[in-house]
């Protein structure tokens, strides 16, 4: 099981390979389109970027800071621990 940790200290376990969208939404990350075009679900990855799937084409088209930011609607957690803030 992978672990997703939010800036305020809350965390949730997610199956390896699962989308992080639902867990982020429950933690308060806003979502609008869920297709990677609106950008409302931008999160900053503080630790564990290597534990997320590669950037999608939608993320590459939208994001400016590809070393820190992800769209929560587009990425999955491969395993390990990922710490995010929003």
C-alpha positions in Angstrom: 0.0 0.0 0.0 1.1 3.5 -0.8 0.7 6.5 1.5 -0.4 10.0 0.5 0.4 12.6 3.2 -1.1 16.1 3.2 0.5 19.3 4.5 -1.6 19.4 7.6 -0.4 16.0 8.6 -3.4 13.9 7.5 -2.6 10.8 5.5 -4.4 8.1 3.6 -3.3 4.7 2.4 -4.0 4.0 -1.3 -3.4 0.8 -3.3 -0.2 0.9 -5.4 -1.1 2.1 -8.9 -4.3 3.8 -7.8 -5.4 7.3 -8.8 -5.0 10.0 -6.1 -7.9 12.1 -7.2 -10.5 10.7 -4.7 -8.2 11.0 -1.7 -7.2 14.5 -2.7 -10.8 15.6 -3.2 -11.7 14.2 0.3 -8.8 16.2 1.7 -10.1 19.4 0.2 -8.3 19.8 -3.1 -10.8 21.5 -5.5 -11.8 19.7 -8.7 -13.8 21.0 -11.7 -13.2 19.2 -14.9 -11.1 16.1 -13.8 -9.7 16.0 -17.4 -6.5 18.0 -16.9 -7.5 21.1 -18.7 -8.9 23.5 -16.0 -6.0 23.4 -13.5 -8.1 23.6 -10.3 -6.5 20.5 -8.8 -2.9 21.6 -9.0 -0.9 20.2 -6.0 2.7 20.8 -5.0 4.6 17.6 -4.4 6.9 18.2 -1.4 8.3 14.7 -1.3 8.1 11.5 -3.3 7.6 12.8 -6.9 9.4 9.6 -8.0 6.5 7.6 -6.5 4.0 9.1 -8.9 3.4 8.0 -12.5 5.0 10.0 -15.3 3.5 13.3 -16.4 0.5 13.0 -18.8 0.3 15.0 -21.9 -2.4 17.2 -20.3 0.0 18.0 -17.4 2.9 18.8 -19.8 0.6 21.2 -21.7 -0.7 22.9 -18.6 2.0 23.0 -15.9 4.8 25.5 -15.7 6.7 23.9 -12.7 7.0 20.3 -13.7 9.6 19.6 -11.0 7.1 20.4 -8.2 3.6 20.5 -9.4 1.1 17.9 -10.6 -2.6 17.8 -11.5 -4.2 15.5 -8.9 -6.7 14.4 -11.5 -4.0 13.0 -13.8 -1.5 11.1 -11.7 -1.4 7.8 -9.9 0.7 6.7 -7.0 3.1 3.8 -7.8 3.9 3.0 -4.2 5.9 4.4 -1.3 5.0 7.8 0.3 4.1 11.1 -1.4 3.7 14.3 0.6 1.6 17.1 -1.1 0.2 20.5 -0.3 -2.5 22.5 -2.0 
